[in-house]
Amino acid sequence: MTEINIAALLGSVIDALPQLEHATTTDLEGLGVAPDTAEFLVRLYRLYCGPGQPSRRQRSAIKGARRHGHGLIAMQEIEREVTKTKTTQQWRMRQHLCATPAGQFTTMARKLRREWNPKDDTPVEKVSIRRYANGTATMSITARDVDLTDVYDAIDQDAPAESFFNLVRGEGGAGRLNYIPMITLQLDTFAKLLAVNECNHTGTTGTSEQPAGADSDIIVRANNGARMTGKELAERILFKHGFVAILSRVQGPVDVYRMERFATDKQRLLLAAESPECSWLDCHVPFDKCQIHHITSWADGGETNIRNLTVLCPHHNGANEDHPPGGVPIHRGRMVRVGGQVAWQSPGGGVPVPTSPTN
């Protein structure tokens, strides 16, 4: 066996690998190398100097490791990250990491894996059941939002299991909801929408999340939290029952106009148009599960007019700091209206964050 320079192997290991051409783990252990390290060095030789590997990537990896002077510990870290990578991507990962400075391997590997294997966050439609020892079970269903919302809204929450089984057995009605369309328009887009092809008359309930173009459908969010396309909504609504809510980015809700039927609760309609969900930051409780909140509390002289109202779920309506000292919240934050926009102000009096999707 050719004499092996152990010190060289523990230094810039890439340049010292050729001397392991005929070495075995036993040979290295006989020279005082720990068994795990001996096994790793032999494997490293086969990867970087042995036949059967992609030669172009081999040469590129060796060049990168030599340029950065990667030692034994660095190469061990590289190989640990490589083993976390798909087999078909391992040499590609090895090539990139060898060209990466020591100490940055984990960060680089995570970045590359995310780029090479983007996650599809779209849930797969499925039904699953989990059974318990006490004779009960939990069924979980993943399906289109609008379809499940129809079922959910048809369930009697005072007797949820019984009413659900009645629906499944055909003894109850989980029919498709006929949404009363309320078209929410910003004043500065109203003129543009008037120019849309007359054939594209699709009403929306709640707010649209994409521009309504002649060649693309919109995604609308109903006031009960359901999401659907404009086409799906149009299939459900009766156009003779509908409202147009006009919102201003400066003044907030302006008015709600009757198309063929008067609103019975004008303020609630306007608030539903502005905030189809709880107005608290990152809360998505739908409007019909929320409460009307006075921004300046009634106890402090706040009026029940549209500019002093917003929508909060029961939890956040209770959490809102109605009477903070000096008007600055210190515990949970509070709702404010700034320039016509509903916003959440963080504890300590930070810059208010607009929260309504229609702002």
Buried (B, 14 or more C-beta within 10 A) or exposed (E): EEEBEBEEBBBBBBBBBEBBEEBEBEBBBEBEBEEEBBBBBBEBBBBBBBEEBEEEBBEBBBBBBBEBBBBBEBBBBBBEBBEEBEEEBBBBBBBBBBBBEBEEBEEBBEEBBEEEEEEEEEEEEEEEEEEEEEEEEEEEEEEEEBBEBBBBEBBEEEEEEEBBEBBEEEEBEBEEBEBBBBBBBBEEBEEEEEEEEEEEEBBBBBBBEEEBEEEEBBBBBBBBBBBBBBEBBBEBBEEEBBBBBBBBBEBBBBEBEEBEEEBEEBBBBBBBBBBBBBBBBEBEBBBEBBBBBBBBBEEEEBEEEBBBBBBBBEEBBEBBBBEBEEEEBEEBBBBBBBEBBBBBBBBEBEEBBBBBBBB
